[in-house]
Amino acid sequence: MIKPEQRQLLHKYLLIELAVKSLQIDYQKAEQFKMKVVFLPLMDALLKDLRQEYFDLKRQLAQQRIRVVGWHRVDEYFSDVQVATAGNDVVLRYANQALKTQVEKLLINHIRNNQQVLE
């Protein structure tokens, strides 16, 4: 069984994992931009921050003996995430659109926080 605080940590981990994967895909497209000299350094910095946070969360989850076994797309609306815990495996169902919206918000917050640091 996953405790509420562990589930929050796991949820944040999943969002960051999705954000990193999405940015990696978009990065390849951004390399084709005429103004890539503007966008690529921003994306590099964002990816660096997100990867660090991703590995920190992964380490925290591993210390609690929690790991993501896999993602399985149920249909166009839902995905299941299989999670292994010390006690047993758990399957968590997520709405794809909700995940997309939350990943977008996470990225916007990271960009805003980085801007504030630069100012």
C-alpha positions in Angstrom: 0.0 0.0 0.0 1.2 3.5 -0.8 0.9 6.2 1.8 -0.5 9.6 0.7 2.9 11.3 1.0 4.5 8.5 -1.0 1.8 8.9 -3.7 2.4 12.6 -3.9 6.1 12.0 -4.3 5.4 9.3 -6.9 3.0 11.6 -8.8 5.6 14.4 -8.9 8.1 11.9 -10.2 5.8 10.7 -12.9 5.1 14.3 -14.0 8.8 15.2 -14.2 9.5 12.0 -16.1 6.8 12.9 -18.7 8.1 16.5 -18.8 11.7 15.3 -19.6 10.5 12.9 -22.3 8.3 15.6 -23.9 11.1 18.2 -23.8 13.6 15.7 -25.3 11.2 15.2 -28.2 10.5 18.9 -28.6 14.3 19.6 -28.4 14.8 17.7 -31.7 12.2 19.9 -33.4 13.6 23.1 -31.8 17.0 22.2 -33.4 15.4 23.0 -36.7 14.2 26.5 -35.6 15.7 29.6 -37.3 16.0 31.1 -33.8 17.4 27.9 -32.2 20.2 30.0 -30.7 17.5 31.5 -28.4 15.5 28.4 -27.6 18.0 25.7 -27.2 19.9 27.2 -24.2 16.6 27.7 -22.4 15.6 24.1 -23.1 19.0 22.9 -22.0 18.7 24.7 -18.7 15.2 23.4 -18.1 16.2 19.8 -19.0 19.2 20.0 -16.6 17.0 21.2 -13.7 14.3 18.6 -14.4 16.8 15.7 -14.8 18.3 16.6 -11.4 14.9 16.7 -9.8 14.0 13.5 -11.5 17.0 11.6 -10.1 16.5 13.1 -6.7 12.9 11.9 -6.6 13.9 8.5 -8.0 16.4 8.1 -5.2 13.9 9.1 -2.6 11.4 6.6 -4.0 14.1 3.9 -4.1 14.9 4.5 -0.4 11.2 3.8 0.3 11.4 0.7 -1.9 9.0 2.1 -4.5 9.7 1.9 -8.3 7.7 2.4 -11.5 7.6 -0.9 -13.4 5.8 0.5 -16.5 3.3 2.6 -18.2 0.4 1.0 -20.1 -1.9 3.0 -22.3 -5.5 1.8 -21.6 -7.1 3.8 -24.4 -6.9 7.4 -25.7 -8.2 8.7 -22.4 -6.4 6.7 -19.7 -3.1 5.2 -18.8 -2.1 2.8 -16.1 1.1 3.0 -14.1 2.3 -0.2 -12.5 4.2 0.5 -9.3 6.2 -2.0 -7.3 6.3 -1.4 -3.5 7.8 -3.3 -0.6 4.5 -5.0 0.1 2.9 -5.5 -3.3 2.4 -4.1 -6.8 -0.1 -1.3 -7.3 -1.7 -0.1 -10.5 -2.6 3.6 -10.6 -4.9 4.9 -13.4 -4.3 8.4 -14.8 -6.3 10.5 -17.2 -4.0 11.4 -20.1 -5.4 14.9 -20.6 -5.0 15.7 -16.9 -1.4 14.5 -17.0 -0.7 16.7 -20.0 -2.2 19.7 -18.3 -0.2 19.1 -15.1 3.1 18.6 -17.1 2.4 21.9 -18.8 1.9 23.7 -15.5 5.0 22.1 -14.1 7.1 23.4 -17.0 5.6 26.9 -16.8 6.4 27.0 -13.1 9.9 25.9 -13.7 10.4 28.5 -16.4 9.0 31.2 -14.1 11.2 30.2 -11.2 14.3 30.3 -13.5 13.3 33.8 -14.7 13.0 35.0 -11.1 16.5 33.7 -10.3 17.9 35.5 -13.3 16.3 38.8 -12.3 
